[in-house]
Amino acid sequence: MKLFFSITAAFLVTWVGSVNSLYFLSWLLYRDSIAEPGNLEGLSLLILFVFASPIIFITLSFLFYKNMERLRTKGVVLGGVIGFYITNLIDLIVVRMYVQEFVVLPFIILGFLFINRPPIRNFATGISAGLAVGFIAAYHIIVIVRWLDNTLVASFYSLSLYGSLSYGEMLLNNFIITVGLVAGIVIDRHLQKRK
């Protein structure tokens, strides 16, 4: 479980930090420029992101694994997955958000700060594992649904399937993630009672 938390925390921090940094830098550097067809504005930032992300991810995974308690890895994971869950719910109610990472970042910080509170600490493992498994299961189920109705090709070339979800697919996605959340809490409570 320690390896799971360290890898998940490193992924969340790398993704949120890198995407936010790349988005902000590209906005800052290229907001007043007039791009014409064939211009490669932002390519250097993209190349930096592609090469820096694995290095940052591996370094953070190692740091979170070695310093699990001091870096409050469970809090980072808990805040990150709750933040992604909240953005999914917001996407269902409001028009799609294009800067979701700016919503997730405060939840990561809150999870880091409040993980030492006893009620939160008791449920951190179940909530984090349940939401993470729910996100992975929802993604794969939507891929299977799209494959069955022959619409997978249109979204398969993008890095994220979530950019083109219909309202029904968003409902299915949130339902599966919520089931994962509830299952994680129930299983975690059952395991705590057995101890």
C-alpha positions as a LaTeX table, in Angstrom:
\begin{tabular}{lrrr}
\hline
Residue & $x$ (\AA) & $y$ (\AA) & $z$ (\AA) \\
\hline
Met1 & 0.00 & 0.00 & 0.00 \\
Lys2 & 2.95 & 2.30 & 0.66 \\
Leu3 & 4.10 & 1.99 & $-2.96$ \\
Phe4 & 0.54 & 2.65 & $-4.22$ \\
Phe5 & 0.28 & 5.85 & $-2.18$ \\
Ser6 & 3.72 & 7.10 & $-3.19$ \\
Ile7 & 3.15 & 6.50 & $-6.92$ \\
Thr8 & $-0.35$ & 8.01 & $-6.82$ \\
Ala9 & 0.85 & 11.08 & $-4.90$ \\
Ala10 & 3.75 & 11.55 & $-7.33$ \\
Phe11 & 1.39 & 11.25 & $-10.30$ \\
Leu12 & $-1.07$ & 13.76 & $-8.84$ \\
Val13 & 1.60 & 16.32 & $-7.97$ \\
Thr14 & 3.41 & 15.86 & $-11.29$ \\
Trp15 & 0.21 & 16.10 & $-13.32$ \\
Val16 & $-1.29$ & 19.03 & $-11.47$ \\
Gly17 & 1.99 & 20.90 & $-11.12$ \\
Ser18 & 3.24 & 20.25 & $-14.64$ \\
Val19 & $-0.05$ & 20.95 & $-16.39$ \\
Asn20 & $-0.61$ & 24.11 & $-14.35$ \\
Ser21 & 2.93 & 25.30 & $-15.02$ \\
Leu22 & 2.72 & 24.52 & $-18.74$ \\
Tyr23 & $-0.67$ & 26.16 & $-19.08$ \\
Phe24 & 0.43 & 29.26 & $-17.17$ \\
Leu25 & 3.74 & 29.55 & $-19.04$ \\
Ser26 & 2.11 & 29.17 & $-22.45$ \\
Trp27 & $-0.51$ & 31.75 & $-21.51$ \\
Leu28 & 2.17 & 34.12 & $-20.20$ \\
Leu29 & 4.55 & 33.76 & $-23.14$ \\
Tyr30 & 2.14 & 33.49 & $-26.05$ \\
Arg31 & $-0.98$ & 35.40 & $-25.00$ \\
Asp32 & $-0.25$ & 38.44 & $-27.24$ \\
Ser33 & 1.29 & 36.63 & $-30.17$ \\
Ile34 & $-0.48$ & 36.08 & $-33.48$ \\
Ala35 & 0.06 & 32.46 & $-34.49$ \\
Glu36 & $-0.12$ & 31.62 & $-38.16$ \\
Pro37 & $-0.36$ & 28.15 & $-39.67$ \\
Gly38 & 2.99 & 26.41 & $-39.48$ \\
Asn39 & 4.25 & 28.30 & $-36.42$ \\
Leu40 & 5.62 & 26.13 & $-33.62$ \\
Glu41 & 4.79 & 28.38 & $-30.69$ \\
Gly42 & 4.83 & 26.48 & $-27.45$ \\
Leu43 & 6.73 & 23.51 & $-28.88$ \\
Ser44 & 9.69 & 24.09 & $-26.57$ \\
Leu45 & 7.34 & 24.09 & $-23.58$ \\
Leu46 & 5.75 & 20.85 & $-24.77$ \\
Ile47 & 9.15 & 19.21 & $-25.25$ \\
Leu48 & 10.22 & 20.40 & $-21.79$ \\
Phe49 & 6.99 & 18.97 & $-20.33$ \\
Val50 & 7.45 & 15.60 & $-22.08$ \\
Phe51 & 11.05 & 15.19 & $-20.90$ \\
Ala52 & 10.72 & 16.75 & $-17.45$ \\
Ser53 & 7.54 & 14.93 & $-16.38$ \\
Pro54 & 9.04 & 11.40 & $-16.09$ \\
Ile55 & 12.06 & 12.74 & $-14.18$ \\
Ile56 & 9.81 & 14.69 & $-11.80$ \\
Phe57 & 7.49 & 11.68 & $-11.40$ \\
Ile58 & 10.30 & 9.22 & $-10.58$ \\
Thr59 & 11.95 & 11.65 & $-8.15$ \\
Leu60 & 8.68 & 12.41 & $-6.36$ \\
Ser61 & 7.76 & 8.70 & $-6.19$ \\
Phe62 & 11.05 & 7.98 & $-4.45$ \\
Leu63 & 10.68 & 10.95 & $-2.07$ \\
Phe64 & 7.08 & 10.10 & $-1.17$ \\
Tyr65 & 8.03 & 6.45 & $-0.60$ \\
Lys66 & 11.00 & 7.24 & 1.65 \\
Asn67 & 9.31 & 10.04 & 3.60 \\
Met68 & 5.73 & 8.76 & 3.80 \\
Glu69 & 4.82 & 10.31 & 7.16 \\
Arg70 & 6.85 & 13.50 & 6.94 \\
Leu71 & 5.55 & 14.44 & 3.48 \\
Arg72 & 2.01 & 13.33 & 4.44 \\
Thr73 & 1.67 & 11.22 & 1.31 \\
Lys74 & $-1.78$ & 9.90 & 2.26 \\
Gly75 & $-3.04$ & 13.45 & 2.61 \\
Val76 & $-1.74$ & 14.41 & $-0.82$ \\
Val77 & $-3.43$ & 11.38 & $-2.38$ \\
Leu78 & $-6.66$ & 11.92 & $-0.46$ \\
Gly79 & $-6.84$ & 15.60 & $-1.42$ \\
Gly80 & $-5.93$ & 14.88 & $-5.04$ \\
Val81 & $-8.49$ & 12.17 & $-5.67$ \\
Ile82 & $-11.22$ & 14.13 & $-3.87$ \\
Gly83 & $-10.30$ & 17.15 & $-6.00$ \\
Phe84 & $-10.62$ & 15.12 & $-9.20$ \\
Tyr85 & $-13.91$ & 13.69 & $-7.96$ \\
Ile86 & $-15.26$ & 17.19 & $-7.25$ \\
Thr87 & $-14.22$ & 18.41 & $-10.72$ \\
Asn88 & $-16.03$ & 15.42 & $-12.27$ \\
Leu89 & $-19.17$ & 16.36 & $-10.36$ \\
Ile90 & $-18.79$ & 20.01 & $-11.40$ \\
Asp91 & $-18.41$ & 18.88 & $-15.03$ \\
Leu92 & $-21.70$ & 17.04 & $-14.72$ \\
Ile93 & $-23.56$ & 20.12 & $-13.48$ \\
Val94 & $-21.73$ & 23.01 & $-15.17$ \\
Val95 & $-20.25$ & 23.42 & $-18.63$ \\
Arg96 & $-16.93$ & 21.62 & $-19.04$ \\
Met97 & $-14.05$ & 23.27 & $-17.19$ \\
Tyr98 & $-10.78$ & 23.72 & $-19.02$ \\
Val99 & $-8.56$ & 24.38 & $-16.02$ \\
Gln100 & $-9.55$ & 21.53 & $-13.72$ \\
Glu101 & $-6.06$ & 21.34 & $-12.27$ \\
Phe102 & $-6.56$ & 24.75 & $-10.64$ \\
Val103 & $-9.49$ & 23.22 & $-8.75$ \\
Val104 & $-7.55$ & 20.10 & $-7.72$ \\
Leu105 & $-4.54$ & 21.97 & $-6.32$ \\
Pro106 & $-6.37$ & 23.47 & $-3.28$ \\
Phe107 & $-7.70$ & 20.00 & $-2.39$ \\
Ile108 & $-4.17$ & 18.58 & $-2.46$ \\
Ile109 & $-3.05$ & 21.35 & $-0.11$ \\
Leu110 & $-6.05$ & 20.77 & 2.20 \\
Gly111 & $-5.39$ & 17.02 & 2.25 \\
Phe112 & $-1.75$ & 17.69 & 3.13 \\
Leu113 & $-2.74$ & 20.02 & 5.97 \\
Phe114 & $-5.61$ & 18.03 & 7.52 \\
Ile115 & $-4.44$ & 14.40 & 7.16 \\
Asn116 & $-3.30$ & 14.22 & 10.79 \\
Arg117 & $-6.86$ & 14.72 & 12.09 \\
Pro118 & $-8.09$ & 11.35 & 13.47 \\
Pro119 & $-11.42$ & 11.08 & 11.56 \\
Ile120 & $-9.75$ & 11.90 & 8.23 \\
Arg121 & $-6.74$ & 9.69 & 8.92 \\
Asn122 & $-8.99$ & 6.68 & 9.69 \\
Phe123 & $-10.73$ & 6.84 & 6.30 \\
Ala124 & $-7.84$ & 8.06 & 4.13 \\
Thr125 & $-6.82$ & 4.63 & 2.85 \\
Gly126 & $-10.34$ & 3.50 & 1.95 \\
Ile127 & $-11.36$ & 6.77 & 0.30 \\
Ser128 & $-8.12$ & 7.12 & $-1.67$ \\
Ala129 & $-8.00$ & 3.51 & $-2.84$ \\
Gly130 & $-11.73$ & 3.46 & $-3.65$ \\
Leu131 & $-11.61$ & 6.66 & $-5.70$ \\
Ala132 & $-8.41$ & 5.66 & $-7.51$ \\
Val133 & $-9.84$ & 2.25 & $-8.44$ \\
Gly134 & $-13.13$ & 3.96 & $-9.40$ \\
Phe135 & $-11.33$ & 6.35 & $-11.78$ \\
Ile136 & $-9.42$ & 3.50 & $-13.42$ \\
Ala137 & $-12.53$ & 1.29 & $-13.69$ \\
Ala138 & $-14.66$ & 4.15 & $-15.07$ \\
Tyr139 & $-12.09$ & 4.95 & $-17.75$ \\
His140 & $-11.89$ & 1.33 & $-18.90$ \\
Ile141 & $-15.65$ & 0.81 & $-18.82$ \\
Ile142 & $-16.18$ & 3.92 & $-20.98$ \\
Val143 & $-13.52$ & 2.64 & $-23.41$ \\
Ile144 & $-15.41$ & $-0.69$ & $-23.59$ \\
Val145 & $-18.76$ & 1.10 & $-24.08$ \\
Arg146 & $-17.29$ & 3.20 & $-26.88$ \\
Trp147 & $-15.71$ & 0.15 & $-28.44$ \\
Leu148 & $-19.06$ & $-1.66$ & $-28.38$ \\
Asp149 & $-20.94$ & 1.20 & $-30.06$ \\
Asn150 & $-18.06$ & 1.83 & $-32.49$ \\
Thr151 & $-17.21$ & 5.39 & $-31.39$ \\
Leu152 & $-13.84$ & 4.63 & $-29.81$ \\
Val153 & $-11.73$ & 5.65 & $-32.82$ \\
Ala154 & $-12.75$ & 9.31 & $-32.59$ \\
Ser155 & $-11.49$ & 9.69 & $-29.04$ \\
Phe156 & $-8.74$ & 7.07 & $-28.94$ \\
Tyr157 & $-6.11$ & 9.30 & $-30.54$ \\
Ser158 & $-6.40$ & 11.95 & $-27.83$ \\
Leu159 & $-4.45$ & 11.65 & $-24.60$ \\
Ser160 & $-7.63$ & 11.98 & $-22.56$ \\
Leu161 & $-10.92$ & 10.27 & $-23.19$ \\
Tyr162 & $-12.63$ & 12.67 & $-20.81$ \\
Gly163 & $-12.51$ & 15.58 & $-23.25$ \\
Ser164 & $-15.31$ & 14.15 & $-25.37$ \\
Leu165 & $-17.74$ & 12.51 & $-22.95$ \\
Ser166 & $-21.45$ & 12.80 & $-23.59$ \\
Tyr167 & $-23.79$ & 13.59 & $-20.69$ \\
Gly168 & $-24.76$ & 9.91 & $-20.35$ \\
Glu169 & $-21.11$ & 8.86 & $-20.28$ \\
Met170 & $-20.42$ & 11.51 & $-17.64$ \\
Leu171 & $-23.25$ & 10.10 & $-15.53$ \\
Leu172 & $-21.86$ & 6.58 & $-15.93$ \\
Asn173 & $-18.36$ & 7.82 & $-15.10$ \\
Asn174 & $-19.49$ & 9.54 & $-11.89$ \\
Phe175 & $-21.64$ & 6.58 & $-10.88$ \\
Ile176 & $-18.73$ & 4.13 & $-11.21$ \\
Ile177 & $-16.38$ & 6.45 & $-9.31$ \\
Thr178 & $-18.96$ & 6.84 & $-6.52$ \\
Val179 & $-19.40$ & 3.05 & $-6.33$ \\
Gly180 & $-15.60$ & 2.76 & $-6.03$ \\
Leu181 & $-15.61$ & 5.36 & $-3.26$ \\
Val182 & $-18.33$ & 3.58 & $-1.27$ \\
Ala183 & $-16.72$ & 0.16 & $-1.82$ \\
Gly184 & $-13.34$ & 1.52 & $-0.65$ \\
Ile185 & $-14.84$ & 2.91 & 2.55 \\
Val186 & $-16.82$ & $-0.28$ & 3.29 \\
Ile187 & $-13.85$ & $-2.57$ & 2.65 \\
Asp188 & $-11.53$ & $-0.36$ & 4.71 \\
Arg189 & $-13.96$ & $-0.29$ & 7.66 \\
His190 & $-14.37$ & $-4.07$ & 7.44 \\
Leu191 & $-10.60$ & $-4.55$ & 7.49 \\
Gln192 & $-10.21$ & $-2.16$ & 10.45 \\
Lys193 & $-12.84$ & $-4.07$ & 12.44 \\
Arg194 & $-11.05$ & $-7.37$ & 11.80 \\
Lys195 & $-7.86$ & $-5.96$ & 13.30 \\
\hline
\end{tabular}
